[in-house]
Amino acid sequence: MGNDMLSQEEINALLNNEIFELPPLERDALGEIGNIAFGSGATALSLLLSRRVELDTPTVEMAQMKKLIEEYPIPFLASEVDYIKGLKGTNLLMIKMHDAVVIADLMMGGDGTQPKKELNEMDVSAVGEALNQMIGKASTSMSSLFERRVEIAPPRTTVTSLENIDEISAQYSEMQPVVVIYFRLRIEELVDSKIMLIIPYEFAREMAQTLIQKNTQPKPTERVREQPAMKTEKRQTGGEKMDTPSPNVRPVQFEVLNPVAASQDPKNLNLLLDVSLEISVQLGSTQMRIKDILDLGIGSVIELDRLAGEFVDILVNGKLIAKGEVVVIDENFGVKITDIISPMERVNNLQ
């Protein structure tokens, strides 16, 4: 697919727009894949950033990498995704630098209103983690859509420009035909932009055909049932035979069931407010051999992995969410919260 070399005749035909077309049915199929898969990915990103994230209905276009390089010379944050099971190929997700720095700021605990002008290595890692969660959720939706297990390798995220496409991935070249799916990305009032998903031409057609074939296969319940033929029976009365028609057999008719529209009301988070959670404070920990534990007695001292005066960990249902210091309130121990774990660290703790 992406590694195949084009002949000179194919290159000339490509430049003259004579080959590499995308049939309307396949274009619609790719739009449906992008809408369903990345719609769920936007939900995952919204939960991660604690902001409303929207991806509008995608548009699908044919292009040549050379044309994209000319139209988008500025640096992008590029995330290459390899499909390793269910589908075999690669995608390239391109995000504008402004959008990337806003996502990085939100991931690092900021409010996104004053993001950095450039991304450092830690920022790129934070955005990469966000895209990993987003694309991972998208692949799960594709598994349901294609009715087969679809798995991806961890995305490779870097800051580059399309003119360096050969350095980004061996699956792309300047003269290569590709399919581009454009999404309008909105993150509340912080981002209103466009991201693009670049797919090698052959892999894009494979994805589209996979969905088309799945949708055109007859379901087990859709088999056509033959209608029984009318028969006549010979009834004998005395010495004379009479033709008597059998009872009239008609196919069963079922009442048409009208689909009930799903409720559009937002989920009521107040339903979760009374859910009980276990909060614990961890002063420190250590590892001991069974022999040493059996030797413990009254007055024994256990050395922990914390220094005196160091902050303690505050956990909710066993997950670290904050750090604090021990205080005394009316002769009772308490914990004063001094630091809330950033969203990035919380994601790492959940894995």
N, C-alpha and C positions, 0 to 999 in steps of 0.2 A: 504494500500500500504506500505509506509515506516514504519508504526507502527505495521504491522502484525508480529507476532512471527514465526520464522522458526522452524519446527520440527527437531528432531535430524536426521531423515532420509534425509530431505532436505539439512541440513547442510553437511552431509556426501556426498550426491550426488553432492553438490556444490563444495566441496573440490576435488572431483574426476572429475570435469568438465562434469558431466553427464546431468545437466539441465541448465536452464537459458541461452538459446542461443538468438542471435539477428539475425533474418533473413536478408539476403542481401537487400531486398526491404525496410525494416524498417531502416536499417543502412544508406541507401542512402537518405531516407526521413529525418532522423535526420541531416545528413550532409547538406541537402538543407535548413532546418530550421535554422541551425547555420550560414550558409553562408549568407542568406538573412537578418535574424534578426540582427545578430551582425555586418554585413557589414554596415547597417544603423546606428547601435550603434557606430561604429568607426568614422563615419562621425560626429556624435554629439560630440564625445570626441575630435575630431580634431578641431572643432569650439571653444570648450571650452578652449582648451590648446593653441590655436593659433599655432599649430604645425601639420605637416602631420602625420596622424595616419593610419596605415595599419594593417588589419587582413587577413592573407592568408587563402586559402581554408582549412576548418577544416578537421581533421581526427577523426573518431569515433571508439572507442574501448570498449569492455566489460572488466570489472575488478571487483575485490573484494576489499572492503575498506581495509581489512587487508594488501593486496598487495600494495595498494597506500601508506599506512602508512609506510611500509618498504622502499618503493622507495623514498618517500619525507618526511624525518624526520625533515627537517628544518622548521622554522616558516614561515608562509604565512600571507598575508592579505586576509581574507575570507569575502565574502559578500553573505549572504543568502537571496534568493529572493523567496517570497511566491506568487503563482498565486491564485487570489481570485475570478476571474470571467472569464468565457470562458474556462479555464483550472483549475484543482484543483491539486496542487502539489507544490514541492519546487525544486529549483536549488541552487547549491553552486558554486560560482565563486571564484577561487583561483588565486591570483596574487603574484609573488615573491616580497620579501621585497625591493630589489633594484629598481624594476619597480615602486613599490608603492611610494618610497621616491622621485623618479624623478617626478612622477605625482603630488605629494604633493608640491614639489618645484615650479613646473610650475603653479599650482593653486594659490600659495601664492605670485606670481609675480616674481619668479626667472627665470633663463634661463635653469635650469636643469643640468648644467655642474658641479655644486658643491653641490649636495644634502646632507642632513643630513644622518648620519649613522643609526639613529633610528627615529621612528615616535612618536611624542607626541600626546596628545589627540586632539589638534587642527588639526594636520596633518592628523590623521585618519578621522576626520570629513570632511576635504577638499577632501580627496580621496573618501570618501563615497558619497559626493555630486557629484563628477565626475562620479562615477559608477552609481549613481541614474539617472543622465541624460542619460548615455549610455544605461542602461538597460531599462529605460522608452521608449527611441526611439526604442529599439529592440522589446518591447512588442507592440508598435504601428504597426511595420512591420508585426508582427505575426498576428495581427488582420486582416490585409489585406490578409495575406497568407492563414489563416484558414477561412476567410470570416465570422468571428464572433468577437465580442468585447472581447479583452483579457486585463485584468487589473491585476496589481501587487501591493502588499503592499510595502511601503518604505523599501529598503534593510537594513539589519542589518549587519554592518561592524565591524570587530574586528581583532586583530592580534593574531594568534594562530598557532598551528601545528595540523596536521591530527591525531596525536595520542590522541588529546583531542576532537575527533569528537563527542563524546557523549555530551560534554559541548557546542559545537557549535549549534547543532540542535538535537531535539528528533526524527527527520526524518531519521537519519543515525545511523548505528551501525557497529561495527568492522567486523562482519560476513556477512554484507549485500552486495548483488550484485548491481553494479551500472554501468551506461554507462558514459563514459568520452569523452567529445568532446574537442580536443586540438586545440588551435589557435596559430599561430605565430604572436606575437605582435611586431610591429616596430613603433617607434616614432622618425622619422628623424634619426640623428646619435646618439641619446641619449639612445634608448632602442632597443634591438634586442633579444627577449626572447620568452618564451612560457607561455601561461596562459591556465587554464583548467576549464571546466564547468562540474561539477559532478551532475548527475541526477539519482535519484532512478530508479531501473530497471523497475518497473511497470509503473511509470509515464513517463519514456522515451518511452516505447512501446505505451502508450496511445497517446502521442504527435505524434508519427510516424503514428499510425493507423488513427488518425484524419486527417492528411494531405493526406494519401493514399486514404481514403474514399472520401474526398472532390474532389480529382483529378479523381476518377473513376466514379463519378456520371455523367450521361449524361446531357449535356446542353439542354435547351429547343429548340435550333436551330439544334440539332443533331438528331432529330427524323427521322426515315427512312420513306420515302414516298413511298407508293406502286405505281407500274407502272400500268397504265390502261391496261386491257386485250384487245386484238384485237377482233373486232366485224365485223360481216358481215351483210349487210342489204339486204333485199329482195326488189328488184325493179321489178315492174310489167310492161311489155311491151305487150300491147294487151292482149292476153290470156295466155302468157308465163311469168313465173317468172325467174329472173336472180339473181344470187348471186354476189353482188358487194362489194368488200372489202372497209372498211372505210379508211379514210386518215391515212397514216402512222404517228403514234404519237411517238415522241422520247423525252427523257428527255432533259431539257435545259442544255447546257454546258456553263460554265462561263470561261472566261480567267483566267489563273493562275496569281495571283498577287504576285510578289516577294517582300519580306520584304526589306525595305530600312534600311541599317545599320545606327545606331545612331551615331551622330558625337562624336568623341573622343577628340575633342578640349577642353581644359580647359575653364571654364567659364571666361568671360572677365569682371573682376571686374572694369575695367575702365568705364563701362557703368553706374556705380553708383557714379562716382566722381562728377557729376553735380547735384546730388539730393540735394535739399535744406532741411536743418534741422534747427529747432528752438533752439537757445541756450539762456538760461536764467540764471540769478544769483540770488540766494535766500539768503538774508541777515539774515533771521530768520523767525519765525512764532509764533503765539500764538492763544489761543482760547478765544472768548468773547461771552457773551450772547447778544441776540438781543437788549435787553434794553440798555446795555452799548454802543453798536454800534450806536443806535439812539441818544445817548447823546453826541456823538463826535462832536466837533466843531473846529474852527480854534484855534490852539495853544494847542490842546489836545495832550497828550503824550501816545503812545502805547508801553508797555514794551514787548520786544521779548525774546525768549528763548536762547539768545546768550549773552555772556559777551563782553564787549568792547574790540576790538582788536582781537576777535576770527575770525577764517577763515570763509569764505562764501562758500556756495555750488554752484557748476557749474553743470547745468543740460542740457542734450540734449534730446529734445522731452519729457521733464518731467522726465527723468531717470538720477540719479546721476552718474557722471563719474569722477569728480575731485573736489578738494578744492583749494581755493586761497585766496589772500588778496587784498583788494581794494587799488588801486593806482590812482594817478592823472597824466594824460598825456596831456600836452598842454591845460590845463584848462578843460579837459574832464575826466570823470571817466573811469577807466579800471580795469581789474582783472588780477593779476599775479598768474599763476598756481603754487602751491607749492606742491601738492600731487595728484597723479593719483590713482583712486580707483583700488584695486587689482581685478584680474579676479574672485576670490571667492566672493568678495563683490558685483561685478556686477551681478553675477548669482543670488545672494540672492535678489538684487533689482529688477530683472526681474520677479521674482515669485510673 
